């Protein structure tokens, strides 16, 4: 097919690629994100623990605060090279050198549109000033990275010319930035390959923006084309739609290509959560690798498969343990019996088939109402269902409950139930819908089984107005001096209260039968 590059990625297995992290510089340029020097230090230490090769700590000349932050990071004695950003201007470079960085990243616009509307210099002046900047960095004994800003919109002949010129000046690394995120992987592959083939003594690096969601794909295309350093940011932070995501790039390189990086991948999730907390930019639940749902399963088919063998519905070449994450079986309306049984087993519950089916139905009912079923929800449902009497031993079986309430009428409840084999219907009133419903249940029993409610408690298991409510009711029969407690859990407080009362009544009536 024309225009598509077919490449044998097996040929890249074992190839080494350096990871250049821009979280503290380009990542901090995310609109709304501002990190204190102390927060930058914390993130830098975490990135070093993660194993990135380069940490771009900031743009020292931009402000006194940024200079101090870069200087503090540079003084940490990290294993990673600490880099400072600078325009091809002597004062910018001096600011980076004064901050004590290991690497200076000098850049200049090279596309026609940016030259015309920003720096307004001739091409010859840009090349000459770039060479001078690189030589100045190298004269001070620092690693030099040169970026041709907006490279993907720069005419190829000029791009080759300026890269050739800085190579002659002793530059160590050249960067091909997709500054406005307009490259597609196939064209970016060809561009990077063209530059790599003309480069002899420099590492080729890329910096990709995510305006069209292609930053990670472009990083991978560049690696295929010969680039051996890729720039990334934790959680994809950066200007506009952000930069190539750190975790996605690293795991794609290592798991799909078999490339070799210095990254300690079990710290990826930990790093993402730290940056989320300090940047206050939330990670999407569906974010690959580090998102809450990255290794979560709800569908019955998926959950069953994963419980049997994880790679049935996961990549296999990447596991949650590899990135410091955890696999989760999420309960909801799509949940199957295997998932519920597995979750209950981990909690220490062993329901019989009938109880398991009842628990499953209650979980699905909650899911159908748009609620995420938490572990606390499941535990409460399980304890209620497993604690209920077998149906054949129930003296009272609820058939129907209807409640009418409002601010201008008296709350009224109608109950239809089977009491010792006889179907009965009764309506009663009360102070609110719960009181009315409980009065109707007690009334339907008749005088011979009169009970008194001695204890009544309601507790929301999880947050929200639709939270699962656990109701605990204690009832007693004064004639026999017996007292029992039972409970139920529903998102409907009235229904939970009625079920708890009926559970308690059934236990009390069973005790009465034993007395006789």
C-alpha positions in Angstrom: 0.0 0.0 0.0 1.4 3.3 -1.0 2.6 5.6 1.7 2.7 3.0 4.5 6.0 2.0 5.9 6.4 -1.8 6.6 9.1 -2.4 9.1 10.3 -5.6 10.8 10.3 -4.5 14.4 12.0 -7.7 15.4 15.2 -6.2 14.0 15.0 -3.5 16.7 14.9 -6.0 19.6 17.7 -5.2 22.0 18.3 -1.7 20.6 19.1 0.8 23.3 17.0 4.0 23.5 17.5 6.9 26.0 14.6 8.5 27.8 14.6 12.3 28.0 12.0 13.6 30.5 10.5 17.1 30.1 7.9 17.0 32.9 9.6 19.8 34.9 10.0 22.1 31.9 7.5 21.5 29.1 5.2 19.6 31.5 5.1 22.7 33.8 4.0 24.7 30.8 0.7 22.9 30.9 -1.9 25.6 31.3 -2.9 25.8 35.0 0.2 23.9 36.3 2.8 25.7 38.5 5.3 23.8 40.6 7.2 25.1 43.5 10.9 24.5 43.7 10.3 21.9 46.4 7.7 20.1 44.3 10.2 20.1 41.4 12.8 18.5 43.6 10.3 15.8 44.7 9.4 15.0 41.1 13.1 15.0 40.0 14.0 12.5 42.7 11.1 10.3 41.6 12.2 10.5 37.9 15.7 9.6 38.9 14.4 6.6 40.9 12.4 5.7 37.8 15.6 5.7 35.8 15.2 8.4 33.1 18.4 9.4 31.4 17.8 13.1 31.2 15.7 15.4 33.4 15.0 18.8 31.7 14.6 20.8 34.9 13.4 24.1 33.4 14.2 27.3 31.5 16.6 29.1 33.9 16.6 32.5 32.2 12.8 32.7 32.3 12.5 33.8 35.9 14.5 33.9 39.1 12.3 31.2 40.6 12.9 28.9 37.7 16.7 29.5 37.9 16.7 28.6 41.6 14.6 25.5 40.9 17.0 24.3 38.2 20.0 25.0 40.4 18.4 23.0 43.2 17.7 20.0 41.0 21.2 20.2 39.5 22.7 20.2 43.0 20.8 17.0 44.0 23.5 14.7 42.7 21.1 12.7 40.6 22.2 9.8 38.4 20.3 11.4 35.4 21.8 14.3 33.5 20.1 17.5 34.5 19.3 19.8 31.5 18.5 23.5 31.2 16.7 25.0 28.2 18.2 28.0 26.4 17.6 30.0 23.2 20.7 30.5 21.0 21.4 33.6 23.1 24.5 34.0 25.3 22.5 35.2 28.4 20.2 32.2 28.2 23.1 29.8 27.9 24.9 31.5 30.8 21.8 31.1 33.0 21.9 27.4 32.4 25.6 27.2 33.0 25.3 29.2 36.2 22.6 26.8 37.4 25.1 24.0 37.2 23.4 21.7 34.7 25.0 18.8 33.0 23.4 19.5 29.6 22.3 22.7 27.8 19.4 22.4 25.4 19.7 25.2 22.9 16.9 25.8 20.4 15.9 28.1 17.6 12.9 28.4 15.2 13.6 27.0 11.8 10.2 27.0 10.0 9.3 29.9 7.7 6.2 30.9 9.7 8.1 31.1 13.0 11.1 32.8 11.5 8.9 35.4 9.9 6.8 36.2 12.9 9.2 35.7 15.8 13.0 35.9 15.4 12.9 37.7 12.1 16.5 36.7 11.0 17.9 35.5 7.8 18.6 31.7 7.4 22.4 32.5 7.3 22.2 34.4 10.6 20.3 31.6 12.2 22.8 29.0 11.2 25.8 31.1 12.3 24.2 31.9 15.7 23.3 28.3 16.2 26.9 27.2 15.6 28.2 29.9 17.9 25.8 28.7 20.7 26.8 25.1 20.3 30.5 26.0 20.4 30.0 28.1 23.5 28.3 25.3 25.4 31.0 22.8 24.3 33.7 25.3 25.3 32.3 25.1 28.9 32.5 21.3 28.9 28.7 20.6 28.9 26.7 18.2 26.8 24.9 20.1 24.1 21.5 19.3 22.6 20.3 21.4 19.7 16.7 21.7 18.6 15.4 23.0 15.3 12.0 24.2 16.7 9.0 23.4 14.4 11.2 21.0 12.4 8.1 19.2 10.9 7.2 22.5 9.2 10.7 23.3 8.2 11.9 22.8 4.6 14.1 19.7 4.5 17.1 21.2 2.8 17.4 23.9 5.5 16.9 21.3 8.3 19.7 19.2 6.9 21.9 22.3 6.5 21.5 23.5 10.1 21.9 20.1 11.6 25.1 19.6 9.6 26.4 22.9 10.8 25.9 22.2 14.5 27.4 18.7 14.0 30.5 20.3 12.7 30.5 22.5 15.8 30.6 19.5 18.1 27.0 19.1 19.0 26.2 15.9 20.9 22.5 15.4 20.3 20.1 16.9 17.7 16.4 17.1 18.4 13.6 16.9 15.7 10.6 18.5 17.4 7.0 18.2 16.1 6.4 21.4 17.9 2.7 21.9 16.9 1.9 18.2 16.6 1.1 18.0 12.9 3.2 15.0 11.9 1.7 11.6 11.1 3.8 8.5 11.9 4.5 7.6 8.3 5.8 11.1 7.3 7.6 11.5 10.6 9.4 8.2 10.0 10.6 9.3 6.6 11.8 12.7 8.0 13.7 11.1 10.9 15.2 8.5 8.7 16.4 11.1 6.3 18.1 13.1 9.1 19.6 9.9 10.7 21.1 8.8 7.4 22.9 12.2 7.1 24.1 12.2 10.7 27.4 10.6 11.7 28.5 11.7 15.2 25.3 12.9 16.9 22.4 11.1 18.7 19.1 11.8 17.0 16.3 12.8 19.5 12.6 13.6 19.0 10.1 15.8 20.8 6.5 15.1 19.9 3.4 17.1 20.8 0.0 15.4 21.1 -2.4 17.8 19.3 -3.8 15.0 17.2 -3.2 12.2 19.7 -0.2 11.0 17.7 2.8 11.9 20.0 3.5 8.4 21.3 3.0 6.9 17.8 5.4 9.4 16.4 8.0 8.6 19.1 7.7 4.9 18.1 8.0 5.8 14.3 11.1 7.8 15.1 12.6 4.9 17.0 12.0 2.7 14.0 13.6 5.3 11.8 16.8 5.4 13.8 16.3 7.9 16.6 17.9 6.7 19.8 16.5 9.2 22.3 12.9 10.2 22.8 11.4 13.0 24.9 8.5 12.3 27.1 6.5 13.8 30.0 4.9 12.1 32.9 1.1 11.7 32.3 1.6 13.4 28.9 1.7 16.9 30.4 2.8 19.8 28.2 1.6 22.8 26.2 -1.9 22.5 24.7 -2.7 18.8 24.4 0.6 17.8 26.0 3.7 15.8 25.0 4.4 12.1 24.4 3.3 10.2 27.5 6.2 8.7 29.5 4.6 5.4 30.5 3.0 4.8 27.1 6.2 5.4 25.2 8.4 3.3 27.6 6.1 0.3 27.7 5.5 0.4 24.0 9.3 0.4 23.4 10.0 -2.4 25.9 7.0 -4.6 25.5 6.3 -4.3 21.8 9.7 -3.7 20.3 11.9 -5.4 22.9 14.0 -2.2 23.1 16.3 -1.6 26.1 15.8 1.4 28.3 17.1 2.4 31.7 13.6 2.7 33.1 12.6 0.7 36.3 9.1 0.1 35.0 7.5 -1.0 38.3 7.8 2.6 39.4 5.7 4.0 36.4 2.4 3.9 38.3 3.9 5.4 41.4 5.5 8.2 39.3 2.2 9.0 37.5 0.3 9.3 40.8 2.9 11.5 42.3 2.8 13.9 39.3 -1.0 13.8 39.3 -1.0 14.9 42.9 1.5 17.7 42.6 0.3 19.0 39.2 -3.4 18.6 40.1 -4.0 17.4 36.6 -6.2 14.2 37.0 -5.3 11.1 35.1 -8.2 9.8 33.0 -9.7 6.5 34.3 -9.2 5.1 30.9 -5.6 6.3 30.5 -3.4 3.4 29.2 -1.0 1.8 31.7 -1.5 4.1 34.7 -5.3 4.8 34.5 -7.6 3.4 37.1 -9.2 1.1 34.5 -6.0 0.1 32.7 -6.2 -3.4 34.2 -9.8 -3.4 35.3 -12.5 -5.8 34.0 -16.3 -5.7 34.4 -17.7 -7.7 31.5 -18.6 -11.2 32.5 -16.9 -12.7 29.5 -13.7 -10.6 30.0 -13.6 -11.3 33.8 -14.1 -15.0 33.3 -11.3 -15.2 30.8 -8.9 -13.1 32.8 -9.6 -15.2 35.9 -8.7 -18.3 33.9 -5.7 -16.8 32.2 -4.8 -13.1 32.2 -3.7 -12.8 28.6 -7.1 -13.8 27.3 -8.2 -10.2 27.6 -4.9 -8.4 28.4 -1.9 -7.8 26.2 0.1 -10.5 27.9 3.4 -8.7 27.0 2.5 -6.1 29.6 1.2 -7.0 33.1 0.1 -4.7 35.9 3.0 -5.9 38.0 5.4 -4.7 35.3 4.3 -1.1 35.8 3.5 -1.2 39.6 -0.3 -1.3 39.0 -2.9 -3.8 40.1 -5.5 -5.9 38.3 -9.1 -5.2 39.4 -12.3 -7.1 38.8 -15.0 -4.3 38.8 -18.5 -5.2 39.7 -21.5 -3.7 37.9 -24.3 -4.5 35.6 -22.0 -6.5 33.2 -20.6 -8.6 36.0 -20.8 -12.4 35.7 -20.9 -15.1 38.4 -17.2 -16.0 38.2 -16.2 -12.4 39.0 -18.5 -12.1 42.0 -17.5 -15.6 43.3 -13.8 -14.7 42.9 -14.3 -11.3 44.7 -16.3 -13.0 47.5 -13.7 -15.7 47.9 -11.0 -13.1 48.4 -13.1 -11.5 51.1 -13.5 -14.9 52.8 -17.1 -15.6 51.8 -18.3 -19.0 50.4 -22.0 -18.6 49.5 -24.0 -21.5 48.1 -25.4 -21.3 44.6 -28.6 -19.7 45.6 -26.9 -17.1 47.7 -24.4 -16.4 44.9 -27.2 -15.8 42.5 -29.0 -13.4 44.8 -25.8 -11.5 45.4 -25.2 -11.3 41.7 -28.7 -10.0 41.1 -28.3 -7.3 43.7 -25.0 -6.2 42.2 -26.5 -6.0 38.7 -29.5 -4.0 40.1 -27.1 -1.5 41.5 -25.2 -1.4 38.2 -28.4 -0.9 36.2 -29.0 2.3 38.3 -25.6 3.7 37.2 -23.8 2.9 40.4 -20.3 1.6 40.7 -20.3 -1.3 43.1 -17.4 -1.0 45.6 -15.8 -3.7 47.7 -17.7 -2.3 50.8 -21.0 -2.6 48.8 -20.3 -6.2 47.9 -19.2 -7.1 51.4 -22.4 -5.7 52.9 -24.6 -7.4 50.3 -22.9 -10.7 50.9 -23.3 -10.5 54.7 -27.0 -9.6 54.3 -27.8 -12.3 51.8 -25.7 -15.0 53.5 -27.2 -14.1 56.8 -30.8 -14.3 55.6 -32.9 -17.4 56.4 -33.5 -19.9 53.7 -36.8 -19.1 51.9 -38.5 -22.4 53.1 -37.9 -21.3 56.7 -39.3 -17.8 56.3 -42.6 -17.2 58.0 -43.1 -13.9 56.3 -42.3 -13.4 52.6 -42.6 -9.9 51.2 -44.5 -9.7 47.8 -45.1 -6.0 47.3 -44.4 -2.6 48.9 -45.9 0.7 47.9 -45.3 4.0 49.6 -46.8 7.4 49.1 -45.4 10.5 50.8 -45.2 14.2 50.3 -45.1 17.6 52.1 -48.9 18.0 52.0 -50.1 14.5 52.7 -49.6 11.8 55.4 -47.1 9.2 54.5 -48.9 5.9 53.7 -47.5 2.5 53.0 -49.2 -0.6 51.6 -47.7 -4.1 52.2 -48.6 -7.3 50.5 -47.0 -10.4 52.1 -47.4 -14.1 52.7 -47.6 -14.7 56.5 -47.4 -18.4 57.4 -48.7 -19.4 54.0 -51.5 -16.9 53.9 -51.4 -13.8 51.7 -52.3 -10.6 53.4 -52.5 -6.9 52.5 -52.4 -4.0 54.9 -52.0 -0.2 54.7 -50.8 2.0 57.5 -49.5 5.6 58.0 -46.5 7.0 59.8 -44.1 9.9 60.3 -42.4 9.7 56.9 -42.2 6.8 54.4 -39.9 4.5 56.5 -42.1 4.7 59.6 -45.2 4.1 57.5 -43.7 1.0 55.9 -42.5 -0.5 59.1 -45.9 0.1 60.7 -47.6 -1.7 57.8 -45.3 -4.7 58.2 -45.9 -4.9 61.9 -49.6 -4.6 61.4 -49.8 -7.3 58.9 -48.6 -9.8 61.5 -51.6 -9.5 63.7 -51.9 -9.5 67.5 -50.6 -12.9 68.0 -47.1 -12.0 66.8 -46.8 -8.4 68.0 -43.2 -7.1 67.9 -41.6 -3.9 69.1 -38.7 -2.2 67.3 -36.0 -1.7 69.9 -33.1 -0.6 67.7 -33.0 1.1 64.3 -29.8 2.3 62.6 -29.0 3.5 59.1 -25.5 3.8 57.6 -24.4 4.8 54.1 -21.8 2.4 52.9 -20.4 4.6 50.2 -20.8 8.3 49.3 -23.4 9.9 47.2 -27.2 10.3 47.5 -27.6 6.9 45.8 -25.2 5.2 48.2 -25.9 1.7 49.4 -27.6 2.0 52.7 -27.3 -0.6 55.5 -30.2 -0.8 57.9 -29.9 -2.6 61.2 -33.1 -3.3 63.1 -33.5 -5.0 66.5 -37.0 -6.4 67.4 -38.3 -8.0 70.5 -41.3 -10.0 71.7 -42.3 -8.9 75.2 -44.4 -12.1 75.8 -41.4 -14.4 75.3 -38.7 -11.9 76.2 -36.8 -12.7 73.0 -34.8 -10.1 71.1 -33.1 -10.4 67.7 -31.2 -8.2 65.3 -31.1 -8.3 61.5 -30.1 -6.1 58.7 -30.4 -5.4 55.0 -28.7 -3.2 52.4 -30.2 -1.4 49.5 -29.8 1.9 47.8 -33.5 2.5 48.6 -33.6 3.2 52.4 -37.4 2.3 52.7 -36.9 -1.1 51.0 -33.8 -1.8 53.1 -35.7 -1.0 56.3 -38.6 -3.3 55.4 -36.3 -6.1 54.4 -34.3 -5.8 57.7 -37.5 -5.8 59.7 -38.8 -8.9 57.9 -35.5 -10.7 58.4 -35.6 -9.9 62.1 -39.3 -11.0 62.3 -38.5 -14.3 60.6 -35.7 -15.0 63.0 -37.9 -14.1 66.0 -40.8 -16.3 64.7 -38.3 -19.2 64.2 -37.3 -18.9 67.8 -41.0 -18.9 68.9 -41.5 -22.2 67.0 -38.5 -23.7 68.8 -40.0 -22.6 72.1 -43.2 -24.4 71.3 
